[in-house]
Amino acid sequence: MEALKRYPKKFAGRLTLRPMEASDQSALLDFFRRIPVDERRLFKDDITRVSVIRGWIRNLDYLNILPLLAFEGARVVADISLHRDRRGWARHVSKIRLTLDPEYRRQGLARALLLELIDLAKGLNIAILQAEILDVQREARLLFEDLGFQCVATLPQHAIDLAGRVHDILIYVQTITPPESLAPEARLTEAEADVGGG
């Protein structure tokens, strides 16, 4: 992928940013185990389990999921990823997930990482960035709103966290480029675009 030739790169002063590699399993486990328990309960998976991280690494495919890791030395201090389904009608949409080491918060790192993804998305034919944020994640909501994301929907009681608590999911989006500019089929004539016609 041409857009990934910018990595590895120096980032936010003392950090290095690059895509996840197979050799990162141990450093990732250490990173996620430093996340406070009350936050880990809000994740979709128990990310302190070796099998979960091993599954991510075994299935590395940057075209579908692009995980970027920020390192200070050999220590992972942030994980941000783009999740895409490149088939079907949402192939121009990518979901964002972001996790920061507690010691590296309130220093502008989350903002810098999100700005990096917004810039990167332009070279990956992504038109819309989307984030799913739980109702209790107030700081995350404020950060996305400050960067121009808009809450376009609330899905009531659509999440049950790993402790069994029920939450609303708030959907935040930002349009990076007009979606129709990424749809070559939109430029076809009606006859050429006769999909499934008989």
C-alpha positions, 0 to 999 in steps of 0.5 A: 500500500503506497500510503504506508510508505511513510512508516515507520516515522518519528511521531509526537517528538520521542515516539515511533509510529508504525503498523503492527507486526507479528513480533509485537505480540508480547509488547501489545499484551504488556500494553493492554494489561496496563489499561485500567480494568474499568476501561478494559471492560468496555472493550469488545474483547478481553484484550489481556488474553494471549489468544485474542492478541495472537488472533489479531497477529495471525490475521494481519491484513492491512487492507481490512484492518490497519493497526498502527502502534506508537512506541517509546523504545520497545514499549507500546504506548498507543494503538489506533486502528482503521477497520474496513469492509472493502466489499459492498455498500460501506466500502468507503467507510472505516471505523476507528479504534484508539487506546492510550497508555494511561501515562501518555494521556492528556498530552495531545497524543490522542489528538495527534493520532486521530489527525494522522488517521484523518490524513492517512485516510485520504490516501486509502480511498476512505471517504468517511471515518466512523467511531463507536463510542459508549455513553460513559466515554465522555472524554472520547466524545469530547475529543472527537467532537473537537476534531469535527466529528458529528454524532449522527446516531444513538443506538440505545442499549446496543452494547453490553460490556464485559462486566454485564452492564448495558450501554448506548452506542453513539455513532460519530462520523467525519466525511473526509472526501465526497463518497461519490468521488470514490465510486467509479460505478456512479460514472457509468451510463444507465445501461452500463450499470444495469446490475442484475438486469435480466 
